[in-house]
Amino acid sequence: MPSSSYDVCTTSPCYSIQIRLEIDNVIGKFAQIAMAIGMAGGSLGAVDIVRVERGKIVRDVTVDARNADHERQIVQAIKAVGGVKVIKTMDRTFTSHEGGKIEIRSKMPIRDRNDLSQVYTPGVARVCMDIYRNPEHVYRYTIKKNTVAIITDGTAVLGLGDIGPDAAMPVMEGKAMIFREFADIDAFPIALRTKDPDEIVETVRNIATPFGGINLEDISAPRCFDIEARLRKALPVPVIHDDQHGTAVVVLAALINVGRLLKKDIRKFRVAMAGAGAAGTATAKILLAYGVKDITVCDKLGAVYPGRRQGMDPHLRSLAQMTNPRKIKGTISDAMKGADVFIGVSAPNIINADDIRKMAKKPVVFALANPDPEISPEEALPLAKVLATGRSDFPNQINNMLSYPGIFRGLLDVQATGVNEEVKLAAAEAIAHMVKTEELHEDYIIPSPFEKRVVHAVAHAVSEAARKTGLAER
């Protein structure tokens, strides 16, 4: 079984193994196996009979574990049961990635010479010349109208950091799958073997022709801000760094619903934020655009404020000018005193129960570091009026999957030439109002990412915003 340092606290489908067992066909033997799995802390899933032999039965048993070491412990526990032979073990996550997860297929068959002469030479020359004479027809006669490039340099992949373009590819393929499954968009992963912003910008600019949109992904801060800004100026299509804006849109949507639930104006909320990277900066900016005025952003050195000397760069100096009206100069714990909302997009276990106790009445805690949040949900739940995390095993998962499929679907539908703040605000409102007022609850402030109506609602809102603000070409 492959090793991994990307561990979780509870059993999870991402550590799911299928074990093929040859078992003595006697009464009670499988009960012993199930007990061994349970005693080892595994979560027993599907059990399938492969074949029955003389005196033996072969079964495939699926078990969820906590991490790779736990997988091995479970297998050893099963081996210790008499009358059981482990034939083979497969890590189902790795199996699902074998050979890649996406492919390109033709939309129509080539059955004979007539078909070939239309889709390729000589008939294709007529279409080429039509586009040459009418450049806008590239959207009508090519894949451009429904295709997004997913661009990464592999410098900020999940919580794994700078692991390079090769190791980033499984994430990019997964992103392409989500675009296709949820928004009917053809997306293609492009992992670049350079970290140089100039080279990234020039490369994307040169390969952009087939794509109606550019999704920047897992590019480290602060380089990501410059790369996105330069590509937006260089290209006549929407360019969105999802780690920034996808997360920010969903955080705003969830906060809008907190306001609806608590019957409070979120513009009057006092917000303390941990994390001044891509997601933190974009979240602060979208909250400001929505009208929230009292936001204090902290990084690992503490509150960001004008005049801070240590660890400041141009993007942090700009952020300092927009935030921290109380001129707080301490730690995240200091920023949380009296705050209505804590938003964490940073690192595990950086706040504690006492920090929440010092917040305002009915504190709202968004601890979004993934897989291990800024405070354990078990510790925060008794104290927070509303708790959200980035994890799927607790209520209120803040998942950017709720935003980017619908945003790109809406922008592609109107052949948008870019993206603006109005588009993102419209997307947040659309996501928020997928939850009806009578459905709102402390454990339900955001719809499920598997609620496919979200994509249609977001796409419609984004298309309308693009039309109203002059981004739409059709």
N, C-alpha and C positions, 0 to 999 in steps of 0.2 A: 504494500500500500504506500502511495506517495506520502512524503512528509509535508508538513505545512506549519507555519507559525501563526496562521490566521485563525485563531481559536475563538470559540464561543463559550458562554457560561453554561448553557443548557444544551441538551441534545438538539440537533438541527438537521434538516434535510441536506444541507451542504456537506455534512459528514455522514452520508448514507452509504452503507455497504451491503452488497448482496453476497451471501455466503452459500455455496453449494455443499450440502452435507449428505453423506451416506450414513444412514441410521439403521441400527438393528430394528427390525419391524416387530417390536414388542410393545405391549400396552404400557403407557406411562413414560416412554422414553422421550417423546417430544416435550412433555411437561417438564422433564428435567432440564432440557435445553432452554426452554422458556424461562425457567427459574434461574439458570446460570446467567442468561442475558440480563434479566432484571437485577440480580445481585451485583452484576458488573456495572450497573447504571445505564444500560442500553435501553432504547425504546424500540420494542418489537413492532415491525410493520407487516407487510404482506408475507404470506407463507404459501408457496406453490409446490405441488407435486410434479417432479420432472419425469420420473418413471418408478415403477415398482418391480423389484427383482426378487429372486427367491431368498426369503428371509431378510431382505433389505428394502429400504425405501429411500429414494433420492429426492431431496427437497431443496428449493431455493428459498432462503430466509433473508428478508430485508430488515436491517437494523439501523437506527439513527444513533450517532454518537456525538460526543462533545468536540473532539479533535482527533488528529491522526493517531496520537498515542492511545487515546481511549478506544479507537477502532481496534488496535492491536490487542489491547487488554480484553476486549469482548471476545475476539477470536480465541485467545488463550483460554478464557473461561469455558468456551464451548469445547475446546480440545480436551479439557480436563474431565468432561463427562464420558463415562465408559460406554462403549458401544457406538461411538460417533466418530466419523472420519471427515475432516474438512478437505474437500476435493479442490476447491479454489475459492478465492475471495476477490471481489471486484469493487473498487470504489466507484459508486454510481456517478458521482460528480465528474470524475476524470473520464469515465466511459462516455458521458454525454458530450464531451468536448472532442472525442477522437475524430480526426479528419476534418475538424472545423465544424461550425454550427450553421453556416449559411452557404448558399450556392446561387449561381445565376442560371436562369432558365429562359428559353425563348417563349414569347407570348403567342406565337403561331407556328404551325409545323411547316417544314419545307418538304413537300410531298413529290414534287416533280419539277421539270425545267421551267414551267410557267411561274410557279411560286418563287423559284430561285431568281428568275429574271426580274421579279418585282421587288423582292426584299434586298437583292444584291445586284450585281451588274447584269444587264445594262440599265435596268429601270431606275436603280438608286441614283444614277447621275441626274435624273430630272429633279429629284427631291433636293439633292445637293445644290443645284443651281437655283432652285427656288429659295432656299435659305440664304444663298449668297446674295440674291437680289433683295430678299426680305429677311433681314437678320432676326427679327422678332419671331419668325416661324420656327426657330430652333426649339421653342417651347411647344409647338404644335406637332412637329414631326420627329422629335427625339425624346430620349428619356429625361431630359432636363427638367420638364415640368413637374416631375414626381420623384426626384432623386436628391439625396442629401449625402454629402461627404462627412464622415466622422474622422476628424483629424486629431492625432495625438503625437507627442514626442516621448511619452512614457515616463514623464518626470514626477507625476503626482497621481499615481494609480491607487484608487480606493484609499485604504489606510496603509498601503504598502510603501508609498513613497516613490523614489526614483528607481524603478526597476527596468527601465529601458523599453524600446519599442516592441521587441519580440514578446516579452512577457506581458506587455499591455494588450496584445492582440485578442486574447479571450474576452476581455472586457468590451473591446470595440465590436467584436462579433455579437456579443450579447446585446449591445445597444442597437445594432442593426436589426436583430431579431425583434426587439421591442417596437422599433419603428414600423416594421412590416406587420407584425401581429396586431398592434393597437391602432395604427394610423394609416395602414395600407400605403406606406412610403417605402420606396426602395432606397436603402442606405448602404454605403460601402465603407469599410474601415480602411484608413490610410495611416499607417504608423511610420513616422519620419525618423530617420537615423541622424538627427541633428538636434542640438539644443539651442542653436544660435537663432535669436528672434529674426534677424534679417533674412537668414536662409529659410526659416519657416514661412515668413510672409511671402517671400519671392516664390517659393515652391507652391504654396497654396494658390497664389495668384495665377501661376502658370498652368495649373491643372484644373482650374475652376470651371472650365467650359461646360462639362457634362452635368454640372450640379446646379439645382435651383436653390440650394441652401447649404451653408457650411456650419457644422456642429463641431466646435472645438471641445476637446475632452481631455481631462487629466493632464493639463499643462500647469506647471507650478507657478505660484505667485512669487514675486510681482510681475514676472515676465508675461503672464497670461493677459494682464490688463493692456499692456502695450501692443501685444500681438493682435488681440481682438480689435482694438481701436484702429490700428493701421489697416487691417483687412477690411473693416467696415468702410473705410475711405476708399480703398482700392477696388472693391468689388461691388457690382450692381445687384447683389443678392443678399438675403439676410445672413448675417454671421452672428452666431450665438455661442458663447462659452457656457455650456450647460452647468458646469460646476458652480458658476456664479449665479446665473439668472434662473435656471431651473429650480434650484434650491430656494432662492429668494422668493420666487413667485409662490411656491407652496407654503413657505413660512408665512407670508402675508395672508394667504387664503385662510390658513389655520387661525391666525390672529384675528382676522375679520370675524370668524365664527366664534372665537372667544368673546369678542365684544357683543355679538348677537346673543350668546348664551348668558353672559353676565349683565346684559343690558347696560353696557358702558361704551363710551366713545373711545376707541383705541388711540385716537389722535392725542388723547390726554394721558395715555399710559407713560409711565417712566420705565424705560427699558435698559437693562444691563446685558451686554453681549460679551461672550468669550470667543475670541477668534477674529483676527483681522486679515485673514487670507482671502482667497477668492470668494467663498460662500459668505463669509462674514461681511466683507466690504459690500458685496452686491445686496445682501439683506439689509444692511444699514441704509443704503441708498434708496432701495425701493420703499422702505418704511418712511424715510424722509419725503419721498415723492408722494406718498399717500397722505402725509400730513402729520406723522408722528414727529414731535419736536425734541423730546427729551431722551436721547440715546447716548449711552456711554459705551464705547467699544474698548475692550481690553485685549492685548496680546500677551505673550508669555512674560513680558517685562512690565505688565500692568496697564493702567489706563492710558489711552492715546489722547494726548492733549497738545495744543499749540505750545511750542517752546520746549517740548521734551527733546532731550539731546540723544539719548541712548536708543539705538536700534531703529532710528527713523530713516525712511526713504521717501522719495517723492509721493508715492501713493499714500503712505501713512500721514505725511504732512497735509496732503489734500483732505484725507479723511478727518484729521484733527480739526480742520477749519469748519467742517460741516456738523460735527457732533460734540458731545460733552459740554453742554451749556452750563453745567454745575462746576466745571473746572476741577473735577475729581482727579487726583494724582496718585491714588493708591492702587491696590490690587483689585481683582475681580470681587473679592469679598467686600471690599469697601464700596465698590460700585453697586453691589446688590442691596445695600442697606436702604430700606424704604422703597425699593423698586417694585413695580407691579409685575414685571415680566423679566425672566431670565431666558436668554437664547444662547445656547452653546453650540458652536460649530468648530470645535477645537480639539480637545484631547480628553482621555478618560480620567475620571476621578479627580477633578480639579476643584470641585466645590463639595460641601458637606451639608448635613442636616441643619447645623447652626446657621449657615448662610441663608437657607430658605426661611428659617424662623425669623431672621432679621428683615425679611422683605415685608411689603405691605400686606394688608389683609387679603385673603383669597389669592395667594401667589400663583402665578402661572409659570411653569417650568418647561421649556423646550430644550431637553438635553439630547442633542442630535449627533454627537460623535458616534461613529459606528465601526465596529460592533459593540464597543464598550463606551457607554455615555459618560458625560461629565460627572454624573452622580448615578449610583445604581438605582434603577426604578423602584426596587423594594424599599430603599431608604427614602426616596422622594415621595412615593405615593401617599403615605399617611399625612404629609405636610402640604402638598400642593393641591390647590383647588382643581387645576387642570395640568396634566402631565402629558407631554408628547416626546417621542424618541424617534430615532431613525430605524428602529428595529421592527420586524414583523411579528415578534412574539409578545408585544405589548400593544395596548390600544393607541390610537392616534399616531400612526406611522407617518412621518414627514418624508415622503418619497418623491423625488423629482420626476419619477415616471408619470406622475399626475399632470405634469406641465408640458414637457418638451414634445411628446407626440402630437398633442393638440395644437401647440404653438406653431410647429413647423407645418402641420396639416393646413392650418388657416392661412399661413403666409404663402404656401405653395398654391393654394386654391385661388388666390388673387394675384399670383405672380408678383409678389412683393419685392421691392427693390432694396429693402433694408428692414430694420427693426427699431422700435423706439420705446420710450417709457410707457406711452399710452397702451401699446400692445401688451406689455407685461402686466400692467394694472388691470386691463380687461381680462386677461387670462386668470389672474388671481381672483377677481370677482366671480368669474364663471365657475371656478373650482369650488369656491366657498358656497355658492348658492345651489350647488348640487345637493347639499344637505338642507332639507326643509327645516323651517323654524321649529316645528313640533318634533322633529327628530333629534335636534341638538341635545347633547348630553356631555358631561365631563369626559366620558369615554368615547365620544363620537363627535369630533369637531372637524373631521376631514373625511372625504369619501375614500373608499378602497381603490387602490390602483387598478384593480381588476374590474371596476365598474366602467365598462366601455362607453357608457353615455357621456362620461367626462370628456373624452376626446372630442366628441361632436360638439358639446357645449363650448369647450375652449376654442375649437377651430372656428365656430361661428362668431364668437366674441372677438377673436383675433382678426378675422377677416373684416368685420365691421370697423374695428379700430384702425386697421390698415387703410381702409377706404376713406374714413373720415379724416385721417391725417396725411393723406396724399402719398402713401406708400404703394398703393395698388396700381398695377398696370392693366388689370382687367377686372 
